[in-house]
Amino acid sequence: MRVPRAAESPRPLSCPGMSESGASVDDVERAWQDTKLAQVLYHDWEADSYDEKWSISFDERCISYARDRFAAVAGTAGWPYGTALEIGAGTGFFALNLRQAGVIDEVHVTDISPGMVRAAKLNAARIGFEIGGRVADAEQLPYDDAAFDLVLGHAVIHHIPNVELAFREMLRVLRPGGRIVICGEPTTYGDRIARTLSRATWWTATRLTRTPLLANKWARPQEDLDESSRAAALEAVVDLHTFQPRQLAATVRRAGAGEVRTVTEELTAAWFGWPARTLEYAINPERLGWAWANFAYAGWRRLSALDRMLSHVVPDELFYNVSVTGIRPPTT
Ligand SMILES: C[S@@+](CC[C@H](N)C(=O)[O-])C[C@H]1O[C@@H](n2cnc3c(N)ncnc32)[C@H](O)[C@@H]1O
């Protein structure tokens, strides 16, 4: 999961369904059969509210998060990388923060959703630098062979139907010796645990806040709850995979990468963070002020530190996030 907000009040999703994103009812119908169309419609719809939903910022909080996650799997050698391409870049969270951290110089973002590419370019302009940006499917990148020193991704390959094909494309556009770094993907067991905890939190919070004693102050309006439920149902359509670290590493090797390595992160931090985030959507946001936001952020940070110690003894498959890196062998 991404770093929880430091101190903002949560907001429900503002749009009840993809048909209000500008997509026709026919598009939405077809999207149930066509996963790529679903990705475009869903993420176009999300683009404007995405940063707020996931507490994305371009300040020290997210700069250090992006830098630490990158360094955890790929180390700090070779910084800054000259030219970097991000696949499924969304609003630019990973590449723009890595650029600010001094990890990369020149940023090119791609995403299958035009709305996301627009949002990433806007964010870059707000921070004060220019980036290249194209609408592109990660399974078919519109770039020459050997064009980049680094290919990046964050929370993206679980949306891509043919993961091995996407890695082959990433290796093709990398110069020999160049590196792939993909972070923030859900592990199979970690995701199962987080979803179970989130469902239990939703069930408990929505029932408790309907009781006469709490309903007035703590209940969220039913239309907000319906909206959140619909958003969760749509998420289930676009979330295609979870990963077992060893199998992910094998896929990246099969695609042709060398020096492949995976790292997993967030165990208790995910057990705390996902239910905390679910609670924010389940109860009246006015009841959760700064005190809650600070508590959630501090709790997540402390538990992340504990998880780093636990990683020496707990099996890596149980952690929530997996990152993977590899290089294009110098001779290919
Ligand atoms: C969960 S979001 C992550 C966005 C961003 N990387 C981040 O961490 O904030 C996944 C992104 O992948 C994009 N995506 C989904 N399928 C894709 C594909 N086949 N090729 C490229 N991008 C894709 C979506 O449009 C969306 O912006």
The ligand as an SDF file (V2000), in Angstrom:
LIG
                    3D

 27 29  0  0  0  0  0  0  0  0999 V2000
   -2.8050    1.4870   -9.5910 C   0  0  0  0  0  0  0  0  0  0  0  0
   -2.4320    2.6360  -10.8530 S   0  0  0  0  0  0  0  0  0  0  0  0
   -0.7620    3.0830  -10.4130 C   0  0  0  0  0  0  0  0  0  0  0  0
   -0.3560    4.3880  -10.9800 C   0  0  0  0  0  0  0  0  0  0  0  0
    1.0280    4.8740  -10.5570 C   0  0  0  0  0  0  0  0  0  0  0  0
    2.0580    3.9960  -11.0320 N   0  0  0  0  0  0  0  0  0  0  0  0
    1.0950    5.0040   -9.0660 C   0  0  0  0  0  0  0  0  0  0  0  0
    1.7870    4.2090   -8.4070 O   0  0  0  0  0  0  0  0  0  0  0  0
    0.4360    5.8980   -8.5410 O   0  0  0  0  0  0  0  0  0  0  0  0
   -2.1600    1.6020  -12.2660 C   0  0  0  0  0  0  0  0  0  0  0  0
   -1.9320    2.3680  -13.5500 C   0  0  0  0  0  0  0  0  0  0  0  0
   -1.5960    1.4280  -14.5680 O   0  0  0  0  0  0  0  0  0  0  0  0
   -2.2340    1.8160  -15.7710 C   0  0  0  0  0  0  0  0  0  0  0  0
   -2.3520    0.6380  -16.6400 N   0  0  0  0  0  0  0  0  0  0  0  0
   -3.2110   -0.3950  -16.5370 C   0  0  0  0  0  0  0  0  0  0  0  0
   -2.9820   -1.2900  -17.5310 N   0  0  0  0  0  0  0  0  0  0  0  0
   -1.9760   -0.8100  -18.2670 C   0  0  0  0  0  0  0  0  0  0  0  0
   -1.2900   -1.2670  -19.4400 C   0  0  0  0  0  0  0  0  0  0  0  0
   -1.6010   -2.4260  -20.0400 N   0  0  0  0  0  0  0  0  0  0  0  0
   -0.2890   -0.5000  -19.9320 N   0  0  0  0  0  0  0  0  0  0  0  0
    0.0350    0.6720  -19.3450 C   0  0  0  0  0  0  0  0  0  0  0  0
   -0.5780    1.1620  -18.2550 N   0  0  0  0  0  0  0  0  0  0  0  0
   -1.5600    0.4300  -17.7130 C   0  0  0  0  0  0  0  0  0  0  0  0
   -3.5440    2.4070  -15.3130 C   0  0  0  0  0  0  0  0  0  0  0  0
   -4.1330    3.2380  -16.2750 O   0  0  0  0  0  0  0  0  0  0  0  0
   -3.1350    3.1400  -14.0410 C   0  0  0  0  0  0  0  0  0  0  0  0
   -2.7950    4.4750  -14.2730 O   0  0  0  0  0  0  0  0  0  0  0  0
  1  2  1  0
  2  3  1  0
  2 10  1  0
  3  4  1  0
  4  5  1  0
  5  6  1  0
  5  7  1  0
  7  8  2  0
  7  9  1  0
 10 11  1  0
 11 12  1  0
 11 26  1  0
 12 13  1  0
 13 14  1  0
 13 24  1  0
 14 15  1  0
 14 23  1  0
 15 16  2  0
 16 17  1  0
 17 18  1  0
 17 23  2  0
 18 19  1  0
 18 20  2  0
 20 21  1  0
 21 22  2  0
 22 23  1  0
 24 25  1  0
 24 26  1  0
 26 27  1  0
M  CHG  2   2   1   9  -1
M  END
$$$$
